[in-house]
Amino acid sequence: MFGRMRGARRRLVRETNELIESAERLRKLLQEYKKVSARLVRLVESGEPVVDAIERIGGPQIRPELTNAIDALETARHRTRLALFDQAAEDGSSISEMARALGISRQLGSRLAKELEARPK
């Protein structure tokens, strides 16, 4: 079926799949972050100095990984919204209809539509 899809629909499927993958990566990192944070609490409760405890749990590595995963999710979400607007336009929906369907303001919908129009095809 994917081979028969036209451009906007194909892009929507691709971007949504990327959003799902980004969400899964973030979910896994958040689970790890929760475990590491619990370990930090135990170390601090036992009297270990907080800087030493952070270094023991690998704090310098964890924070940027989590930040990068959050940024990747936000990027994927934005690209998915653009793809949704592109497909909605192809389906004949208005910006207001699409904004309402997504639960966003009409103004944000208009900004997304303008961004989409400015992109090279």
N, C-alpha and C positions, 0 to 999 in steps of 0.2 A: 504494500500500500504506500509506503514512503516514496517509492519511485514515481508514483502518479501525482503526488502533491505538488502544487505550484509554489512559487517562491516564498510568498509571505507565510503560507501555512507551514512549509518546510522549515522556515526560519523559526516560527513559533514553537514547533516541536523541538527543534535543536536547542533553542534558548531555554525552554522549560526543562528539558532534560539536564542541561547544565545547572540550572537553579536547583533541581532536585539533588544533583551530585554535590553541589556546594553546601546545601543544607545538611546533607549526610556527613560531609567532612567536618563541618562546624559542630554537629551533634557529637561526633566522636571526640573532638578536641574539648568540648565542654564537659563531657564525662571525665576525661583525663584531668581537666582543670579542677573539677570537683574533688577528685581523689587527692590531688596534690594540695589543694587548699585545706582539706581535712588533715593531711599530714602536717601542714604548716601549723594548724591550730594545736595539734598534739605536741609538737616541738616547743611552741611558745608556752603552752600550759605547763610543760615540764621544766620551764625556766630557761630554756635556751635563748640567747639574745636573738632578736628578730632578724638582724642582718645575717647572722650565721645560719639561722633557720631557712631564710630565703635562698641562700646560696646552696644549702644542703638539698633542697627540693628541686633545684634547677630553675629557679625563678627567672634568671636572665634569658633562658631559652624558651620558656613557656609563654611569656607575655607577647613577644613578637609573633609567635606561631598563631596565637589566638587572635591577635589584631589582624594579621593577614587573612585569616579565615573569615573574620567578620567583614572585612573589606571585600573579599571575593564574593561573599553572599550578597552584599549590597550591590555590587557591580552586576552580578547575575540577575538579581531582582529587577534592576533598572533595565537591563537589556531585554528581559522577558516582558516588562511593561511596554517597551517600545514595539516589540514583536506583536503583542496583543493589540496595540493600537493600529499597527499596520494591517493585521488580518481583519480587524473590525472595520477599517475603512474599505478594504476589499469586499467585505460582506455587506457594505452599504450602511453601516451604523454611523451615527453622529458622534462627535467628540463628547457631547453631554451624555449620551447613552452609555458610552464606554466608561466615562468617568464614574457615572452612577453605578454601573456594574462592578467596578473595582472598589467603590467606596472611597473615592478621592474627590477633591474639589474639581469643579469645571475648569478653574484657572490652572491647576496642575495638569489636567488633561490637555488643555490648550498648549501649555509649555512642552509637554511630551510630543504632541502632534507637530509642533513647530520644529522641535529637535529632529524628529523623524524626517520631516520634509527637507531639512538642511543636509541630511546625510546623502552621500553619493549612492546611487543605485547600483 
